[in-house]
Amino acid sequence: MARPTDSADADPRLVRAAEPFDTFYTREYPKMVSVVYALTGQRWAAEELAQEAFIRAYRSWETVSGYDKPGAWLRRVTINLARSHLRRRITEAKAMALVALRQRTPLETQPENAEELWAEVRGLPRRQRESFVLHYVDGLSIGEIAEVLEVAETTVKTHLQRGREAVLRGLGVGRWES
């Protein structure tokens, strides 16, 4: 990102006048909400994360406004915030899935939100569903699952990866990152 030169060294004809923050905010806010919404699929997160990006821009406005492209800086911050948000959601979903799947309690005593998870698991193709359940419910290793299903370990890994991604997609979470 090009930054302005020191004002003592800069040609006064080339120094750009800093745009007022409120003008920048009014122009860029709807765009940033749209960017985050497209990345997260959640309106509330889009508004919250766009606001956070603008707070950061405001706190550093003296510096940011002097950049050649302050909008590019804002977009980078916004996308980084969206990535962090998605990583947190994935981590939370993994934790929820692992807790729900590793509980060896009767279905009627499982957490209320576990039914949505199980519905997604039941909707998986047969081999993905079997691999998923054997791994997360029964606690079998990749090798043990391969023996049970009489398939290669790489096949089990593929079924697990695709199953996890499908379950999380169905729950509206995104990719499962190991």
N, C-alpha and C positions, 0 to 999 in steps of 0.2 A: 504494500500500500504506500503510495507516494505521500511523503509528509512535506509540509512547507519548509522552506529553508529558514534559517535564523533571520528575523526581520531586519537586522542590521546589514546583512549581506544581500538581501533580496532587492530586486529591482521593484520599486513601488508600483510600477505599471503592471507587474505580474502577480502581486499579492492580492489574493482573492478576499473580498469582504466576507466576514463571517456571517452566516445566515442565522437569524434568531432561532432559538430552540423551538419556540412554539410554532413557527412556520414549518420547520423540519418535521416536527411531531405530527402536525395536521396532515402534511403530505404523505409521510411514510407509515403512519400507524395502520391504516387499512391494509396496506401491502404486507406489513409484517404479520398481522393477524391472519391474512390469507396464506402466507408462507407456512406459518406454524400449524394452521388448521390442515393444510395439505399434508404436512409431515406426521401429525399426530392423530388427525381425525376427530379431535375433541375441541369444540368451540371454547369451553371454559379454559382449557389449557392454552389455547391459542391466545386468548385475551390476556391471561396471566403472564405467559412467557414474553409476549410482546411488550407488556408493561415493564417487566423486569429488564428487558433489553433497553428500553427507553430510560429507565432509572439509571442504568449504567452509563448511557450516553449523556444524560443530564449531568451526572456527577463529574464527568470528564469533558464537558462540552467545550471548555476553553481549548483543549487539545483536539478533540474530535472534529470540531467545526473548522479547524484549520487544515484538515486532510483534504486532498484533492477530491476524494469521493467518500464523504462521511456516511452515505447510504450503504456503501460496500462494507464499511466497518460495522455498521448496525446489523446488516444481514449476517455477517460472520458471527457476531455475538448471538443473534437470534437463533441461528442454526445450531450453534454450540449449546445453547440453553435447551433447544428441542431435543438434541441428542442426549443430553444429560437426563432430561425428563423421560425419554423413551427407555434409557438404560435403567432408571429407577423403576419404571413400570414393569419392565421385564424381570428385574430382580424380585420385585414384589410378587409378580405372578408365579415365578419359579418357586419362591418360598411357599406361597399358598398351595401350589400344585403338589409340591413335595410333602408338605404337612398333610394335605388331604389324602394323598396317595399312600403315604407311609403309615397312616393311622390304621390300626388293625381293629377298629371298632365297628360294631354293626352299623349299617347304612343309616338307620333311624337316629343314631346319636352323632353322626358327622355334622360338621358345620353346615349351616343353611346354604351357603354359596357353593358347596361341593357338588350339588346336583347339576349345576350348569357345567362344571368341569366334567363330571361323569357322562353327561349327555354328549359332550364333544368327543370324549374318548370312545363312547359307543358308536359314534358316527364315523370313526376311522375305518379304512379298509381292514380286512381281517388280519393280515400279517402285522400291520402297524399296530393295531389294537392289541394283539397278542403280545407283541414285543414290549409295548408300552406298559401293559399290565404286569407282565412277568418281571420287568425291570423295577417299576415303581411301587407296585403293590407287594410282590413276592420277594423283591430285593435280589433277584438273580443277576449275575454278571453277564456281560456280553457273550462270553464263552458258554456259560450255562444255558443261556437262551438259545444259542446256536445249536447246542445239543438237543434241547427239547424240541425245537421246531425243525431240526434236521436241515439246517441251512448254514451257509458260510457266515463267519463273524462279520465280515464286511456287509453282508446282506442285513444282518441284525442292526448294525450301526446305521445303515441307510433307513431302515424301517423306523428306528427310534427317532432319528433326526426329522424325518418327514412327519412322523406322528406328533412330535413335540411342536413343530412349526404349525401343523394343522390345528392342533388344540389351542395354541395361543392365538392363532389367527381367528379361530371361532370365538374365543373369549375377547377378541378385540385388542389384543396386546401387541402383536407384532412378532418379530423373530426371537427365537430362543438362542441366546448366545452362551456358549459353554465357557 
